[in-house]
Amino acid sequence: MSFDWSKVRLHVVTGKGGTGKSTTAAALALALASHGKQVLLCEVEGRQGIARMFDVDPLPFEERRIASGLHGEGSTGPSGSVYALHIDPEAALLEYLSLYYKLGRAGRALERFGVIEFATTIAPGVRDVLLTGKVFEAVDRNSRNKGAIQYDAVVLDAPPTGRISQFLNVSDELAGLAKVGPIKSQSDTMMTLFRSPRTAVHLVTVLEEMPVQETSDGIEGLRAAGLPVGGVIVNLVRPRDLPQPALSDALAGTLDPARIGRDLQGAGMEDPSLVQVLLDEARDHAKRRALEDSQRALVAAMGVPTYELPRLSGGIDLGGLYELAGLLREQGLA
């Protein structure tokens, strides 16, 4: 299933812990930053994951250029840039007070008296509203933030799948806090973006039972909240080392041990115990592949565009991120 994502300005990336959500978000940002495009990669979970992946200093609450985008295919012009932003709720509140209420120095005074900490830890829903509010500002910039970079796309490394609908559904989060006034008005404006075709919530999974089920539940929750489901990115896919006939024989235990022994002898390895080791390894691999294929069928049945990224043998570094970015672009996600 193919889809045109060119009109999407906000790509929200979520996934169960351990699926490679942050890595996928970083690769997507690099892929989107092609043909001279400017992309902002945001994180909201306080882990400084972007800094570690791109091997840069810990990020402040300030947009910083961290990498050149993946060079556009067939383009001779410059690639775009990836900027990064670590969104801190306290700093986001101070910026909000400065932009919308002109409380520059007064806002700092509130911070000294502990009001900022109170507002972001005690008041229900305020923390998530501040985090999403900064993302909204980066997507929908206006004259209040003079001189700020206008981005072609924003990628949000969002909270895990189990919390994503609550995190983005700021209107419901604020229902008991503000029924009228500027905060309520801003949350309604934010929801207009989050529920529009300019936003897509992508879900990252691996081919295992629990992450796939959580992805299915996440899609159901997003749809129930009226939030736009993007694609499912199947991450950490193992290489297909054996052809299907050999996999079937390995699973059934009908591989020919004598032939394997002869092949080993031909390679100069005559240890008879290796034959059984290889037979056991092949059967384990076949079982894993059968499980993955069953989970892949469940992902396909979810009815959303699906993309796959391999497990990289060398681990994830900047080169690996560019490799994954190229695969996402080849498959049409960027």
N, C-alpha and C positions, 0 to 999 in steps of 0.2 A: 504494500500500500504506500503510494507516494503522496506527498503533500507539499504545497507551496508555503514556506515559512517567511517569505520576503516581507510581508506586512507586519510581522511580529516585532515589537520593539522591546518587550520584556520577556526574557526566557528564564523561568523559574525552574531550578533543578532540585529534585528531592529524591529520596531513596532510603531504604532501610540501612541502618548502620552496618558498615562492612562491605557494602556493594560498590564502593568507589564513587560515591556521589560527588565529592569535591573534585576528584580527578577529572570526572566527566564534565563538570561545570567549567573547569579551567581549559580543557581541550575544546569545548564548544566556544568559549570566548576567543581562543586563538583562531578557530575555523571561521568565525564570523568576521574577524578583523582582516578581511581580504579586500583587495581592490581599493585600498586607501581608506577603509572604514575605521571609525573610532568606536571602541567597545569598552564598557566599564564592567569589571568583574567585582561583585560585592559579596561579602561574607557577613553573617550576623550572629554566629555562634560563639565568638570570642576565643577561638582556638588558634588564630593566626596561621591557618592552613595554607592560605595563598602564599604567604611569605616563605614558608618551608618548601612548597612545590616549586616556586620560581627562584629559590635561593637568594632572597633579598632580605634586607633588614625588616624587623617587625613593622607592620603598617600602622601609622597614626590614623586619626579621623580626618583623612585628607586624601584626595585622589592623586595617585602617583602612577606614572607610566612605568610598567614593569617588563614589557616585552613587545617585540614586533609581531604583528599578526602573521598568520600563514599566508604566503605570497599567493596572490590570485592566479588561478590556473589560466595559462595563456596570456597573462598580463605582463607587460614590460614596465609598468609604472611601479611606484613604491607600494609596499604593503601598508596596511593600517597599523594601528597601535592598540595594545591592551593596557588599560589603566586599571588600577585596583583600589578598592576602598574597604577598610575594616570598619563596619558600622557599630559604634558603641552607643547604647541607649542614652547615657547621660550626656554625651557630646551632642547626640541628635536632638535632645530636648533643648540644650542651650542654643543650638543653631535655629531650631524652630522658634524659640522666644525672640531671637535676634531678627529673623526674617519676617515673621508675621506680627510681632508686637514691639519691635525696635528696642528690645530689652538687652542691649549689649552688656554694659558694665553692671547693670542691675541684675542680669541673669547670672553673672559671675558671683555676685553677692549672695544670691539664692543658693548657689552651689556651696559656698562657705558655710551657710547656715544649715546645710543638710537637706534642703527642700528637694533638690534634684534627686538625691538618692531615695527619698521617701516616695516621690512621684513615680519612680521607675521600678520600685520593688513592692510597694504596698497597694497602690491604686490598681484595681482589676483591669487588665487589658492594655494599660498604658504602654508597657514596655514593647509589646509587639506592634502597637500602633506607631510608636516612634521609629522602630526599625523599618517597618514597611513604608512609613511616611518618607523617610530619606530615599528609599528606592524609588518611590513615586516621584519625588522631586528630581531625581537624576533622569528619569524617563521623560517627564513633562515639564521641562525647565521653562521659566518665564523671567520677566524683568526683575523679579526680586533678587535673583542670584546673578548679579551682573558679572560678566567676564568669565562665567563658568563654561566648561567645554560642553558642546552640544553633541551627544552621543548618537550614533546610528543604531546601537543596540545596547541593552543592559542585561547581563547574566547574573542571576542571584543564586548563590550557593545557599539553599534554604534549609530550614530544619527538616528532620526526618519525616518520612511518609505519614507516620501515625499522627503527626501534629500539623501537617501542612494546611489542611482545610481551616482549622481554627486560626492558624497564623495569618492566613490571607483574608479571612472573613472578618475584617476589622469592624464592620457595622455591628455585627452581633457582639463582638468583644466589648464595644463601647455602649451597648444598649442600656446597661444599668448605671453608666457613669455620666453620659451626656446625651440628653434627648433633644436639645436645641443648642444653638450657639456655634461659634467658629470651629470648635473641635468636631462637633457632629457634622457640620458642613464639609470639613476637610475629609472626614472618613467616608462620607457619601461620594465625594469626588474621587477618592482613591478607589472605591469599589467600582466606579464606572470604568476605570482603567483595568482593574484586575479581572472584571467579567467581560471585557471586550475582546475582539479578535486581535488586538495589539498585544495580548498576553497569551503565553502558552506555558502550561505546567508540565514539564517532562519528568518522567519517573524512571529511576535507575534501578535495575534488579540484576541478580545473577540467577542461573538456572538451577535453583534449589527450591524446595517446597515452600518454606516459610517466607522468603523474600518475594516469591511469585504471588503467594496468597496475599501478602501485605500490599503488593502493587495493585492487585485486583480490588482489594478493599479501599485503597487510596483513590483509585479511579472512581469508584462508586461514591465515596465521600465528596470528591471534588464536584462531580455532577450534581449531587444533591444540594451542594452549596451554590450552584450556578457558576462555578469557576471553570475556565476552559482547559480541557485536557489536551496536552501536546502529544509527544511520542513516548514510547517505552524504549529505553536504551538497555539492551542486554549486555552486561559488562563481564569481563574476565572469562570470555569463552575459550575453552581449551582447544588446542589444535586437533585436527582430525588426522591422527597418525596412522590409522588402519582403514582400508577400504571396507565397504559394507559387507561383502561376502566374508572377509576375514573376521569382522566384528561378530557376525552371526555364528560363525564356527567357534570363536572364542567364548561367546556366551553359552553356547550349547556344549562346550567341552569337547568338540570334535576336531580341533586343530591336530595336524599330523606331527607327533613328536619326533618321528624318525626324520622327517624332512627338515625340521628345525635343527636337529642334531647335525645333519649333513651341512646345512648352511653355516652353522657355527664352526664346524671343522674347516670349511672352505675359507672362513675368515681367520683361521689360526687359533680358534678357541675350542679346546677339546674337553673342557670340564663337563662331565655328564650332568652335574647338578644344576648347571645353567639352564638346561632345557625346562626343567620343572619351574624354575624361577620365572622364566619368560612366559610359560603357560599361565602361571598364576597372575602375573602382571597383565597379560593380555585379557584375562577374564575380568579382572578388576576394572580395567579400562573400558571394556565392553559394557559392564554393568553401569558405570558412571555415564557413558554415552547414552545408554538406553534411558536412564533417569533424566538426563538433560533434554533428550528429544521429547520426552513426555511433558516436561515443563515448558519447552519451546512451543509445543502445540497449545498449551493453556495460554501462553502469552499471545499467540496468534489469534486465539479466540476472543481476546479482549476487544478487538475491533478498532485498534488505533495503530498509527504508523509505528513500525518497529525497526530498530537499528541494532547492530551488533559491534562490539569492540572486543578484541582478543586479550587474553592474558599475556602480557609482555614478559618474556623470559628474563630480561635484564632489569626488571623493576621500572619504577616511574622516576624519570628525571626530566629535564626540559626537553631533551631529544625525544623521549617517549611521549610527552604531551603533544609535541608537533606531529608525531606519527599518528596518534589517536585523532588529532584535529583533522589530518588529511583524510582519514577513514570516515569521519563524520561528514566531511564535505563531499566526499565521493558518493556517499549514500543519500545525500540530499537534505541533511538536517541544517546545513549552513550554506 
